[in-house]
């Protein structure tokens, strides 16, 4: 589903254009809420975190 014309949530900035929830040319998410998690036991840098709401286009 292409969310380029969906209501963008300006509270959730996103630069992952490969995600189905990304708002096309606007760097925002179309979801009302996202889930953020980690794949590390003790995250210490931002690369240790993940957007669990990600859906590949």
HTML snippet that shows the backbone in 3Dmol.js (N, CA, C, O; Angstrom):
<script src="https://3Dmol.org/build/3Dmol-min.js"></script>
<div id="view" style="width:600px;height:400px;position:relative"></div>
<script>
const pdb = `
ATOM      1  N   UNK A   1       0.841  -1.179   0.000  1.00  0.00           N
ATOM      2  CA  UNK A   1       0.000   0.000   0.000  1.00  0.00           C
ATOM      3  C   UNK A   1       0.881   1.235   0.000  1.00  0.00           C
ATOM      4  O   UNK A   1       1.808   1.317   0.806  1.00  0.00           O
ATOM      5  N   UNK A   2       0.625   2.195  -0.873  1.00  0.00           N
ATOM      6  CA  UNK A   2       1.404   3.423  -0.966  1.00  0.00           C
ATOM      7  C   UNK A   2       0.785   4.489  -0.066  1.00  0.00           C
ATOM      8  O   UNK A   2      -0.363   4.890  -0.258  1.00  0.00           O
ATOM      9  N   UNK A   3       1.561   4.939   0.916  1.00  0.00           N
ATOM     10  CA  UNK A   3       1.055   5.926   1.865  1.00  0.00           C
ATOM     11  C   UNK A   3       1.476   7.346   1.519  1.00  0.00           C
ATOM     12  O   UNK A   3       1.409   8.228   2.375  1.00  0.00           O
ATOM     13  N   UNK A   4       1.913   7.592   0.276  1.00  0.00           N
ATOM     14  CA  UNK A   4       2.413   8.904  -0.097  1.00  0.00           C
ATOM     15  C   UNK A   4       1.345   9.987   0.006  1.00  0.00           C
ATOM     16  O   UNK A   4       1.673  11.160   0.186  1.00  0.00           O
ATOM     17  N   UNK A   5       0.084   9.616  -0.106  1.00  0.00           N
ATOM     18  CA  UNK A   5      -0.994  10.596   0.006  1.00  0.00           C
ATOM     19  C   UNK A   5      -1.770  10.448   1.307  1.00  0.00           C
ATOM     20  O   UNK A   5      -2.792  11.108   1.497  1.00  0.00           O
ATOM     21  N   UNK A   6      -1.295   9.587   2.205  1.00  0.00           N
ATOM     22  CA  UNK A   6      -1.950   9.380   3.484  1.00  0.00           C
ATOM     23  C   UNK A   6      -1.675  10.538   4.424  1.00  0.00           C
ATOM     24  O   UNK A   6      -0.789  11.359   4.185  1.00  0.00           O
ATOM     25  N   UNK A   7      -2.443  10.588   5.485  1.00  0.00           N
ATOM     26  CA  UNK A   7      -2.201  11.590   6.520  1.00  0.00           C
ATOM     27  C   UNK A   7      -0.855  11.300   7.169  1.00  0.00           C
ATOM     28  O   UNK A   7      -0.646  10.236   7.751  1.00  0.00           O
ATOM     29  N   UNK A   8       0.050  12.263   7.059  1.00  0.00           N
ATOM     30  CA  UNK A   8       1.350  12.067   7.686  1.00  0.00           C
ATOM     31  C   UNK A   8       1.277  12.489   9.143  1.00  0.00           C
ATOM     32  O   UNK A   8       0.595  13.451   9.497  1.00  0.00           O
ATOM     33  N   UNK A   9       1.987  11.759   9.972  1.00  0.00           N
ATOM     34  CA  UNK A   9       2.042  12.063  11.395  1.00  0.00           C
ATOM     35  C   UNK A   9       3.310  12.866  11.632  1.00  0.00           C
ATOM     36  O   UNK A   9       4.405  12.303  11.657  1.00  0.00           O
ATOM     37  N   UNK A  10       3.176  14.172  11.807  1.00  0.00           N
ATOM     38  CA  UNK A  10       4.340  15.041  11.965  1.00  0.00           C
ATOM     39  C   UNK A  10       5.032  14.851  13.310  1.00  0.00           C
ATOM     40  O   UNK A  10       6.065  15.469  13.566  1.00  0.00           O
ATOM     41  N   UNK A  11       4.479  14.011  14.161  1.00  0.00           N
ATOM     42  CA  UNK A  11       5.137  13.683  15.427  1.00  0.00           C
ATOM     43  C   UNK A  11       6.113  12.524  15.251  1.00  0.00           C
ATOM     44  O   UNK A  11       6.918  12.244  16.139  1.00  0.00           O
ATOM     45  N   UNK A  12       6.040  11.837  14.082  1.00  0.00           N
ATOM     46  CA  UNK A  12       6.922  10.699  13.816  1.00  0.00           C
ATOM     47  C   UNK A  12       7.691  10.961  12.533  1.00  0.00           C
ATOM     48  O   UNK A  12       7.207  10.669  11.439  1.00  0.00           O
ATOM     49  N   UNK A  13       8.886  11.512  12.668  1.00  0.00           N
ATOM     50  CA  UNK A  13       9.748  11.732  11.513  1.00  0.00           C
ATOM     51  C   UNK A  13      10.408  10.408  11.150  1.00  0.00           C
ATOM     52  O   UNK A  13      10.854   9.670  12.028  1.00  0.00           O
ATOM     53  N   UNK A  14      10.469  10.111   9.855  1.00  0.00           N
ATOM     54  CA  UNK A  14      11.053   8.842   9.404  1.00  0.00           C
ATOM     55  C   UNK A  14      11.760   9.052   8.074  1.00  0.00           C
ATOM     56  O   UNK A  14      11.242   9.718   7.178  1.00  0.00           O
ATOM     57  N   UNK A  15      12.952   8.472   7.960  1.00  0.00           N
ATOM     58  CA  UNK A  15      13.739   8.575   6.737  1.00  0.00           C
ATOM     59  C   UNK A  15      13.926   7.215   6.070  1.00  0.00           C
ATOM     60  O   UNK A  15      14.803   7.058   5.220  1.00  0.00           O
ATOM     61  N   UNK A  16      13.112   6.236   6.446  1.00  0.00           N
ATOM     62  CA  UNK A  16      13.221   4.887   5.887  1.00  0.00           C
ATOM     63  C   UNK A  16      12.215   4.762   4.744  1.00  0.00           C
ATOM     64  O   UNK A  16      11.073   4.346   4.940  1.00  0.00           O
ATOM     65  N   UNK A  17      12.665   5.130   3.559  1.00  0.00           N
ATOM     66  CA  UNK A  17      11.762   5.154   2.404  1.00  0.00           C
ATOM     67  C   UNK A  17      11.341   3.758   1.946  1.00  0.00           C
ATOM     68  O   UNK A  17      10.393   3.620   1.173  1.00  0.00           O
ATOM     69  N   UNK A  18      12.036   2.731   2.414  1.00  0.00           N
ATOM     70  CA  UNK A  18      11.677   1.356   2.047  1.00  0.00           C
ATOM     71  C   UNK A  18      10.493   0.827   2.856  1.00  0.00           C
ATOM     72  O   UNK A  18       9.990  -0.260   2.570  1.00  0.00           O
ATOM     73  N   UNK A  19      10.041   1.584   3.864  1.00  0.00           N
ATOM     74  CA  UNK A  19       8.922   1.160   4.694  1.00  0.00           C
ATOM     75  C   UNK A  19       7.593   1.531   4.040  1.00  0.00           C
ATOM     76  O   UNK A  19       7.455   2.617   3.477  1.00  0.00           O
ATOM     77  N   UNK A  20       6.637   0.645   4.113  1.00  0.00           N
ATOM     78  CA  UNK A  20       5.311   0.872   3.544  1.00  0.00           C
ATOM     79  C   UNK A  20       4.566   2.007   4.249  1.00  0.00           C
ATOM     80  O   UNK A  20       3.636   2.578   3.678  1.00  0.00           O
ATOM     81  N   UNK A  21       4.956   2.339   5.472  1.00  0.00           N
ATOM     82  CA  UNK A  21       4.287   3.411   6.219  1.00  0.00           C
ATOM     83  C   UNK A  21       4.892   4.788   5.966  1.00  0.00           C
ATOM     84  O   UNK A  21       4.373   5.789   6.459  1.00  0.00           O
ATOM     85  N   UNK A  22       5.991   4.851   5.198  1.00  0.00           N
ATOM     86  CA  UNK A  22       6.648   6.127   4.888  1.00  0.00           C
ATOM     87  C   UNK A  22       5.748   6.947   3.969  1.00  0.00           C
ATOM     88  O   UNK A  22       5.075   6.395   3.098  1.00  0.00           O
ATOM     89  N   UNK A  23       5.738   8.247   4.162  1.00  0.00           N
ATOM     90  CA  UNK A  23       4.838   9.128   3.402  1.00  0.00           C
ATOM     91  C   UNK A  23       5.480   9.684   2.135  1.00  0.00           C
ATOM     92  O   UNK A  23       5.548  10.900   1.956  1.00  0.00           O
ATOM     93  N   UNK A  24       5.942   8.822   1.276  1.00  0.00           N
ATOM     94  CA  UNK A  24       6.432   9.223  -0.041  1.00  0.00           C
ATOM     95  C   UNK A  24       7.565  10.225  -0.010  1.00  0.00           C
ATOM     96  O   UNK A  24       8.653   9.919   0.479  1.00  0.00           O
ATOM     97  N   UNK A  25       7.321  11.425  -0.529  1.00  0.00           N
ATOM     98  CA  UNK A  25       8.362  12.449  -0.593  1.00  0.00           C
ATOM     99  C   UNK A  25       8.508  13.201   0.724  1.00  0.00           C
ATOM    100  O   UNK A  25       9.421  14.013   0.870  1.00  0.00           O
ATOM    101  N   UNK A  26       7.634  12.946   1.675  1.00  0.00           N
ATOM    102  CA  UNK A  26       7.695  13.590   2.987  1.00  0.00           C
ATOM    103  C   UNK A  26       8.316  12.614   3.975  1.00  0.00           C
ATOM    104  O   UNK A  26       7.927  11.447   4.018  1.00  0.00           O
ATOM    105  N   UNK A  27       9.272  13.074   4.767  1.00  0.00           N
ATOM    106  CA  UNK A  27       9.963  12.186   5.709  1.00  0.00           C
ATOM    107  C   UNK A  27       9.216  12.043   7.029  1.00  0.00           C
ATOM    108  O   UNK A  27       9.694  12.435   8.094  1.00  0.00           O
ATOM    109  N   UNK A  28       8.019  11.465   6.913  1.00  0.00           N
ATOM    110  CA  UNK A  28       7.176  11.204   8.074  1.00  0.00           C
ATOM    111  C   UNK A  28       6.534   9.838   7.936  1.00  0.00           C
ATOM    112  O   UNK A  28       6.481   9.261   6.849  1.00  0.00           O
ATOM    113  N   UNK A  29       6.050   9.334   9.057  1.00  0.00           N
ATOM    114  CA  UNK A  29       5.341   8.058   9.103  1.00  0.00           C
ATOM    115  C   UNK A  29       3.838   8.324   9.005  1.00  0.00           C
ATOM    116  O   UNK A  29       3.357   9.363   9.458  1.00  0.00           O
ATOM    117  N   UNK A  30       3.106   7.390   8.416  1.00  0.00           N
ATOM    118  CA  UNK A  30       1.658   7.533   8.309  1.00  0.00           C
ATOM    119  C   UNK A  30       0.916   6.873   9.473  1.00  0.00           C
ATOM    120  O   UNK A  30      -0.305   6.987   9.571  1.00  0.00           O
ATOM    121  N   UNK A  31       1.644   6.187  10.352  1.00  0.00           N
ATOM    122  CA  UNK A  31       0.995   5.527  11.484  1.00  0.00           C
ATOM    123  C   UNK A  31       0.671   6.525  12.598  1.00  0.00           C
ATOM    124  O   UNK A  31       1.320   7.565  12.719  1.00  0.00           O
ATOM    125  N   UNK A  32      -0.322   6.203  13.397  1.00  0.00           N
ATOM    126  CA  UNK A  32      -0.643   7.005  14.578  1.00  0.00           C
ATOM    127  C   UNK A  32       0.336   6.716  15.709  1.00  0.00           C
ATOM    128  O   UNK A  32       0.588   7.563  16.566  1.00  0.00           O
ATOM    129  N   UNK A  33       0.882   5.500  15.694  1.00  0.00           N
ATOM    130  CA  UNK A  33       1.756   5.042  16.769  1.00  0.00           C
ATOM    131  C   UNK A  33       2.737   4.029  16.202  1.00  0.00           C
ATOM    132  O   UNK A  33       2.370   3.230  15.341  1.00  0.00           O
ATOM    133  N   UNK A  34       3.981   4.049  16.673  1.00  0.00           N
ATOM    134  CA  UNK A  34       4.972   3.059  16.260  1.00  0.00           C
ATOM    135  C   UNK A  34       5.482   2.320  17.485  1.00  0.00           C
ATOM    136  O   UNK A  34       5.360   2.802  18.611  1.00  0.00           O
ATOM    137  N   UNK A  35       6.054   1.146  17.253  1.00  0.00           N
ATOM    138  CA  UNK A  35       6.653   0.353  18.314  1.00  0.00           C
ATOM    139  C   UNK A  35       8.159   0.340  18.084  1.00  0.00           C
ATOM    140  O   UNK A  35       8.618  -0.066  17.016  1.00  0.00           O
ATOM    141  N   UNK A  36       8.928   0.776  19.068  1.00  0.00           N
ATOM    142  CA  UNK A  36      10.385   0.790  18.996  1.00  0.00           C
ATOM    143  C   UNK A  36      10.914  -0.263  19.957  1.00  0.00           C
ATOM    144  O   UNK A  36      10.453  -0.373  21.093  1.00  0.00           O
ATOM    145  N   UNK A  37      11.884  -1.034  19.489  1.00  0.00           N
ATOM    146  CA  UNK A  37      12.462  -2.084  20.316  1.00  0.00           C
ATOM    147  C   UNK A  37      13.967  -2.139  20.116  1.00  0.00           C
ATOM    148  O   UNK A  37      14.570  -1.229  19.547  1.00  0.00           O
ATOM    149  N   UNK A  38      14.552  -3.212  20.590  1.00  0.00           N
ATOM    150  CA  UNK A  38      15.989  -3.416  20.441  1.00  0.00           C
ATOM    151  C   UNK A  38      16.272  -4.885  20.165  1.00  0.00           C
ATOM    152  O   UNK A  38      15.493  -5.767  20.525  1.00  0.00           O
ATOM    153  N   UNK A  39      17.400  -5.122  19.522  1.00  0.00           N
ATOM    154  CA  UNK A  39      17.851  -6.493  19.272  1.00  0.00           C
ATOM    155  C   UNK A  39      19.061  -6.823  20.141  1.00  0.00           C
ATOM    156  O   UNK A  39      19.699  -7.859  19.953  1.00  0.00           O
ATOM    157  N   UNK A  40      19.371  -5.957  21.080  1.00  0.00           N
ATOM    158  CA  UNK A  40      20.522  -6.123  21.970  1.00  0.00           C
ATOM    159  C   UNK A  40      20.064  -6.308  23.412  1.00  0.00           C
ATOM    160  O   UNK A  40      19.017  -5.794  23.805  1.00  0.00           O
ATOM    161  N   UNK A  41      20.832  -7.028  24.186  1.00  0.00           N
ATOM    162  CA  UNK A  41      20.512  -7.210  25.608  1.00  0.00           C
ATOM    163  C   UNK A  41      20.746  -5.916  26.390  1.00  0.00           C
ATOM    164  O   UNK A  41      20.038  -5.632  27.356  1.00  0.00           O
ATOM    165  N   UNK A  42      21.740  -5.138  25.969  1.00  0.00           N
ATOM    166  CA  UNK A  42      22.088  -3.890  26.654  1.00  0.00           C
ATOM    167  C   UNK A  42      22.412  -2.833  25.600  1.00  0.00           C
ATOM    168  O   UNK A  42      23.586  -2.565  25.342  1.00  0.00           O
ATOM    169  N   UNK A  43      21.378  -2.219  24.978  1.00  0.00           N
ATOM    170  CA  UNK A  43      21.630  -1.253  23.907  1.00  0.00           C
ATOM    171  C   UNK A  43      22.435  -0.046  24.409  1.00  0.00           C
ATOM    172  O   UNK A  43      22.148   0.513  25.467  1.00  0.00           O
ATOM    173  N   UNK A  44      23.450   0.340  23.623  1.00  0.00           N
ATOM    174  CA  UNK A  44      24.300   1.471  24.015  1.00  0.00           C
ATOM    175  C   UNK A  44      24.379   2.560  22.957  1.00  0.00           C
ATOM    176  O   UNK A  44      24.789   3.680  23.260  1.00  0.00           O
ATOM    177  N   UNK A  45      23.992   2.252  21.716  1.00  0.00           N
ATOM    178  CA  UNK A  45      24.012   3.245  20.637  1.00  0.00           C
ATOM    179  C   UNK A  45      22.722   3.128  19.829  1.00  0.00           C
ATOM    180  O   UNK A  45      22.026   2.115  19.898  1.00  0.00           O
ATOM    181  N   UNK A  46      22.411   4.169  19.064  1.00  0.00           N
ATOM    182  CA  UNK A  46      21.142   4.180  18.328  1.00  0.00           C
ATOM    183  C   UNK A  46      21.015   3.028  17.332  1.00  0.00           C
ATOM    184  O   UNK A  46      19.897   2.625  17.013  1.00  0.00           O
ATOM    185  N   UNK A  47      22.128   2.489  16.832  1.00  0.00           N
ATOM    186  CA  UNK A  47      22.064   1.369  15.899  1.00  0.00           C
ATOM    187  C   UNK A  47      21.530   0.099  16.548  1.00  0.00           C
ATOM    188  O   UNK A  47      21.202  -0.858  15.848  1.00  0.00           O
ATOM    189  N   UNK A  48      21.439   0.077  17.865  1.00  0.00           N
ATOM    190  CA  UNK A  48      20.910  -1.082  18.592  1.00  0.00           C
ATOM    191  C   UNK A  48      19.387  -1.073  18.656  1.00  0.00           C
ATOM    192  O   UNK A  48      18.786  -2.043  19.118  1.00  0.00           O
ATOM    193  N   UNK A  49      18.757   0.001  18.203  1.00  0.00           N
ATOM    194  CA  UNK A  49      17.304   0.108  18.297  1.00  0.00           C
ATOM    195  C   UNK A  49      16.660  -0.170  16.944  1.00  0.00           C
ATOM    196  O   UNK A  49      17.288   0.003  15.899  1.00  0.00           O
ATOM    197  N   UNK A  50      15.411  -0.599  16.974  1.00  0.00           N
ATOM    198  CA  UNK A  50      14.687  -0.976  15.766  1.00  0.00           C
ATOM    199  C   UNK A  50      13.255  -0.448  15.810  1.00  0.00           C
ATOM    200  O   UNK A  50      12.631  -0.391  16.870  1.00  0.00           O
ATOM    201  N   UNK A  51      12.747  -0.064  14.638  1.00  0.00           N
ATOM    202  CA  UNK A  51      11.329   0.254  14.531  1.00  0.00           C
ATOM    203  C   UNK A  51      10.611  -1.057  14.227  1.00  0.00           C
ATOM    204  O   UNK A  51      10.736  -1.604  13.131  1.00  0.00           O
ATOM    205  N   UNK A  52       9.864  -1.553  15.199  1.00  0.00           N
ATOM    206  CA  UNK A  52       9.152  -2.824  15.030  1.00  0.00           C
ATOM    207  C   UNK A  52       7.862  -2.677  14.243  1.00  0.00           C
ATOM    208  O   UNK A  52       7.167  -3.661  13.991  1.00  0.00           O
ATOM    209  N   UNK A  53       7.539  -1.437  13.853  1.00  0.00           N
ATOM    210  CA  UNK A  53       6.381  -1.192  13.013  1.00  0.00           C
ATOM    211  C   UNK A  53       6.737  -1.245  11.525  1.00  0.00           C
ATOM    212  O   UNK A  53       5.858  -1.121  10.671  1.00  0.00           O
ATOM    213  N   UNK A  54       8.015  -1.427  11.216  1.00  0.00           N
ATOM    214  CA  UNK A  54       8.493  -1.456   9.841  1.00  0.00           C
ATOM    215  C   UNK A  54       7.819  -2.559   9.045  1.00  0.00           C
ATOM    216  O   UNK A  54       7.703  -3.696   9.501  1.00  0.00           O
ATOM    217  N   UNK A  55       7.369  -2.197   7.827  1.00  0.00           N
ATOM    218  CA  UNK A  55       6.809  -3.148   6.870  1.00  0.00           C
ATOM    219  C   UNK A  55       7.455  -2.825   5.528  1.00  0.00           C
ATOM    220  O   UNK A  55       7.330  -1.707   5.026  1.00  0.00           O
ATOM    221  N   UNK A  56       8.140  -3.795   4.952  1.00  0.00           N
ATOM    222  CA  UNK A  56       8.827  -3.589   3.673  1.00  0.00           C
ATOM    223  C   UNK A  56       7.807  -3.320   2.573  1.00  0.00           C
ATOM    224  O   UNK A  56       6.785  -4.002   2.492  1.00  0.00           O
ATOM    225  N   UNK A  57       8.082  -2.318   1.715  1.00  0.00           N
ATOM    226  CA  UNK A  57       7.197  -2.012   0.587  1.00  0.00           C
ATOM    227  C   UNK A  57       7.167  -3.167  -0.372  1.00  0.00           C
ATOM    228  O   UNK A  57       6.478  -3.106  -1.390  1.00  0.00           O
TER     229      UNK A  57
END
`;
const viewer = $3Dmol.createViewer("view");
viewer.addModel(pdb, "pdb");
viewer.setStyle({}, {cartoon: {color: "spectrum"}});
viewer.zoomTo();
viewer.render();
</script>
